[in-house]
Amino acid sequence: MKNDRIFSDRITDVPRSFIREILKVALNPNVISFAGGLPNRDLFPVDALKEAACRVFENQGRDVLQYACSEGHGGLREYVSARYREKADLDIPVDNILITNGSQQGLDLLGKTLVNEGDAVVIEEPGYLGAIQAFSLYRPTFLPVPVSLEGMDPDALRMARSAGRPKLMYTVPNFQNPSGITYSDQNRMELARILEGTDTLLIEDDPYGDLRFSGRARTSFKHLLPDNTVLLGSFSKSLVPGLRLGWIAAPSALMQKLITAKQATDLRTSHFTQSMVCEYLCNNDADEHIRMICDVYGRQCRAMLAGMKRHFPSEVSYIEPEGGMFVWAELPRHMAAMDLFDLAVKDGVIFVPGDPFYVRGSRHSTLRLNFSCTDVETIDVGIRRLGTAIRKLMGRPTEQCNAVEI
Ligand SMILES: Cc1ncc(COP(=O)(O)O)c(C=O)c1O
């Protein structure tokens, strides 16, 4: 394109996914990557999904290839509703569930339906880059509120509220991406008290909630703020991401608008993939599959934490997650994770520096390490390389480590 004026202001304002750029380096086989955010492909139930697909064709034939209703596959919506009842003691009627192309589409539809230019939106700091991107298209004013070990900072939320009367508050309260933090029950109750009686809608995005390998489940915001909470869910982490299936559970009035937005966007999510997943869920034990994922991720996470304890200088702190796919680490404040990245690449290991997860500031000292796609032996080698790079950044003597060809 010769002229940049052709692009809308909307798209020009959206931050590019820096992570995609980093992942190009990960293609080098000599590099150990903790940079991705992908589920472990070795755990995908390929044979069972293949069987489900064949059964769908046998049983439904041409009908499964036809257009279908915008709200989504009835059986799949019933499954989601029943699972909320069984696992979280939540009563979410089927009519309040909209199947989407991943929860990422849920974020876009919520932005489309609710956000006018300049509207205040509370987001976590650090926060999920995909949410920052999705909402940015609707040009809100972001109000970043820090999260730490217990969850979101209540005082900072009070300040954000009085500064901007936020329309939305976006949270990932279980094994947050990027920090791995789980909000405590006490923190959830305090945040709910702050929002109670206001017109701020809370979005609880929970793609990782099933992936708990230690500790106990916490109370959903839907119990605490039943009328003002929208739930986002996904089959990406508990089954496979490639079929692009997620959902929104929303109050009825919002639901009608979301369906209109969904129709305007893509009419509906693929009827075939929904039928296939529904068939899979009817004939397989989803909980057993999830237990297997948790078992593997738990081992990988423990290997990463043990490696950090062994190989990192004591000044580097990190958060031990109870589930999910990420460990969040912090260098001493004056050090930039971006500088560490340049050294680490040369030593054959990559991660995501914290910067893309913040809407303000730069040269942050934090970094995100993904453990779901790397086996425990490789995790130890990668963390040792990273420890060496950190020592180099600190100007300290390093363990012997051969530079890697990249
Ligand atoms: C917090 C969070 N929300 C939403 C998504 C999008 O997931 P999907 O669209 O695959 O359901 C992701 C993906 O990594 C995520 O980390």
Ligand as a Chemical Component Dictionary entry (heavy atoms), coordinates in Angstrom:
data_LIG
# 
_chem_comp.id                   LIG 
_chem_comp.type                 NON-POLYMER 
_chem_comp.pdbx_formal_charge   0 
_chem_comp.three_letter_code    LIG 
# 
loop_
_chem_comp_atom.comp_id 
_chem_comp_atom.atom_id 
_chem_comp_atom.alt_atom_id 
_chem_comp_atom.type_symbol 
_chem_comp_atom.charge 
_chem_comp_atom.model_Cartn_x 
_chem_comp_atom.model_Cartn_y 
_chem_comp_atom.model_Cartn_z 
_chem_comp_atom.pdbx_ordinal 
LIG C1 C1 C 0 -6.530  -14.977 29.175 1  
LIG C2 C2 C 0 -6.870  -15.453 27.803 2  
LIG N1 N1 N 0 -8.082  -15.187 27.314 3  
LIG C3 C3 C 0 -8.448  -15.610 26.091 4  
LIG C4 C4 C 0 -7.578  -16.330 25.300 5  
LIG C5 C5 C 0 -8.038  -16.748 23.921 6  
LIG O1 O1 O 0 -8.269  -18.103 23.880 7  
LIG P1 P1 P 0 -9.160  -18.798 22.768 8  
LIG O2 O2 O 0 -9.608  -17.755 21.808 9  
LIG O3 O3 O 0 -8.265  -19.798 22.123 10 
LIG O4 O4 O 0 -10.298 -19.412 23.488 11 
LIG C6 C6 C 0 -6.301  -16.631 25.768 12 
LIG C7 C7 C 0 -5.346  -17.383 24.919 13 
LIG O5 O5 O 0 -4.242  -17.637 25.213 14 
LIG C8 C8 C 0 -5.936  -16.181 27.058 15 
LIG O6 O6 O 0 -4.734  -16.429 27.587 16 
# 
loop_
_chem_comp_bond.comp_id 
_chem_comp_bond.atom_id_1 
_chem_comp_bond.atom_id_2 
_chem_comp_bond.value_order 
_chem_comp_bond.pdbx_ordinal 
LIG C1 C2 SING 1  
LIG C2 N1 SING 2  
LIG C2 C8 DOUB 3  
LIG N1 C3 DOUB 4  
LIG C3 C4 SING 5  
LIG C4 C5 SING 6  
LIG C4 C6 DOUB 7  
LIG C5 O1 SING 8  
LIG O1 P1 SING 9  
LIG P1 O2 DOUB 10 
LIG P1 O3 SING 11 
LIG P1 O4 SING 12 
LIG C6 C7 SING 13 
LIG C6 C8 SING 14 
LIG C7 O5 DOUB 15 
LIG C8 O6 SING 16 
# 
